Amino acid sequence: MKSLVISLMVFASITSQASVLSTLTKKVSGAFKSKSASIELVAKGDIDKSNMDNLIIRTNSDMGRGEVLESFSHKIIEAEFRNLDMIETLEKLSQKGFNDHFLEGVLMDEMRSVAIISAHNHLILKKMSKSERAEYLPQHKKNVTLALDEITSKISASGTYSFVSFKALRNIYMDLQSLN
């Protein structure tokens, strides 16, 4: 009987320690959960949960390892430049009848780049007060609208619209009214 009581006490102690360890592990892992940015969440319509505003935005020069952009006005201008690059590639690809695999790859990268900077800028604007964002909002709307207009006017409905970048841009466009 004495050994049974001791065995139960040891079992209870081990169970209690395991429970405490499990709870502690959950709390510690929760503290270190990744808050990485996700363009995929933007594409799914979860713009506010995407953490895209946490990104470090660089100029597109030097193969994407360009200068870090700190100023929001510089980020708006960078978005415009990326749009222009994408539009130029779209035009070249259109002239080749969308029959150039290399340019298609470049276009997909540029579309993703435009979607990422647009999502980043969008979330930064959402965090600004109405008066703060008044200066940047017209250009942001123009950038997003131009990107979508160019994509939809040049690319046929051959399934290209299913790309994450297009869906992300479409969801940003649909969320523009929340910034007014």
N, C-alpha and C positions, 0 to 999 in steps of 0.2 A: 504494500500500500504506500509506504514511504517513497519507494522508487517511482510509483505512478504519479504522486504529487510532485516530486522533483522533475519528472519528465514533462508534466503539464506546465510547470513554472518555466522551464527552459523553453518549451514550445511557445508559450505566451510571450516570453522575452524576445525570442527570435522573430515572431510575428510582429510584435510591436516595433522592433528595430527595422524590420523590412518595410513596414508601413511608413515610418518616419523617413527612411531612406528614399522610398518611392516619392513621397510628398516633396522632399528636399530636391530630388532630381528634377521633378516637374517644374518647380519654381526656378531652379537654376537654368534649365534649358529654355524656359519661357523668357528669361531675361536676356538670353543670347540669340533669340530667334532672329533670323535674317530679315532685315527690312530692305531687301534689295528691290530695285526698280523692276517693273515688269510691264513691257509694252503689250504683252499678251492679256493682262488684266484690262488695259485700256481698250483693247480689241473686243473684250467681252462686255464692255460697258461699265467696268468698275474703275473709272478714272480716279476717283478720290482715294481708293485703296491701293493704287498702283505704285506709290512711292516714287513716281517719276521726277518729282521735285527734288529728290535727294541726289540726283545725278550730278556729276561734274561734267560740264559742257566745255568742249574744246573746239577750236576752229578746225575746219576740215583739212587744213594744210598739213603737210608732212605725213601723209597717209593716216590721218586721224589722230596723230600725236601732236597736234598743234597747240597753240597757246590756250591756257585755261581762261575761260571767259567769266569774269566776276560780275561785271555790270549787266543789268537786265536789258538795257538798251542795246548792248552789244549782242546779246543772245537773240533779240528780235531781229537784228540785222543779219546775224548768222543764219537764222531760219529763212530769211529772204534769199540769201545766197544759195543755200542748199536747195530751195525751191527752183531757183534759176538753173542750177546744175541738173536737177532732175528733169526739168522741162526741156533742156537742151538734149539730154539723152533720149527722152521720149520722142523728140522730133527726129533725131538721127535714126532711131529704131523704126519709127513710122515710115521714114523714107526708104528703109530697107525691107518694108513689108513685114516687120516684126520677125525677121528671119535671120537673126544674128545672135547666137547663143552667148557670146561674150558681152555684147551690149545688154542683153536681157539680164545677165548677172549684175552688171553695173547698175542697171535700172532698179533691180530689187534691193540692192544695197542703198541706193540713193533714196528710194521710197521709205525704207526702214529708218534711215537717218532723218528724213523730213518728219516722219511720224514721231520719232523719239524727241526731237527738239520741240516739236509742236506740243506734245504731251507735257514735257517739262515746263515750257512757257505757260501753258494753260493752267497747270496747277499752281505755279508761282503767282499768276494773275488772280486766281481764286483766293489766295491767301492775303492779297493786298486789299486795302480799303478801296471803296468805289472811287474816291478822289485820286488815290495813287495810281490805279490802273487806267484811268481815263486817258493818260498820255500814250499808253502802249496798246490799248485794246483795238483801236481801228487797224493798226498794222498787223496785229495778231490775227484778227478776223480775215483780213485780206490775204495773209499767208496761207491760212488753212483753206479758205475758199478757193484760192488760185490752185493750190495743190490738188484738191479734189476735182475741180473743173478740168484741169489738164489731164489728169488720169482718166476721168470718165469720157472725155472727148476723144482721146487717142487710142485707148485700149478697148478692144471689142469685148463683148460679154462672154468670153471663152473661159470663164472660170477665174480670171485674174483677180476679180473683186473679192475672192475668198481669202486673199493674202492678209496676214495679220496687219501689215502696214496700212492697207486700204481700210480695213475695218476700224483700226485705231483712229485714223484721220476722220472717218465718217462719224465715229462716236464723239470725237472732239468737236466737230462741226455741229452735231446735234446738241451739244452741251454749251455752245457759245452763248445762248440766251441767259444762262445762269450767271453770266458775268455782267449783265446790264444793271 
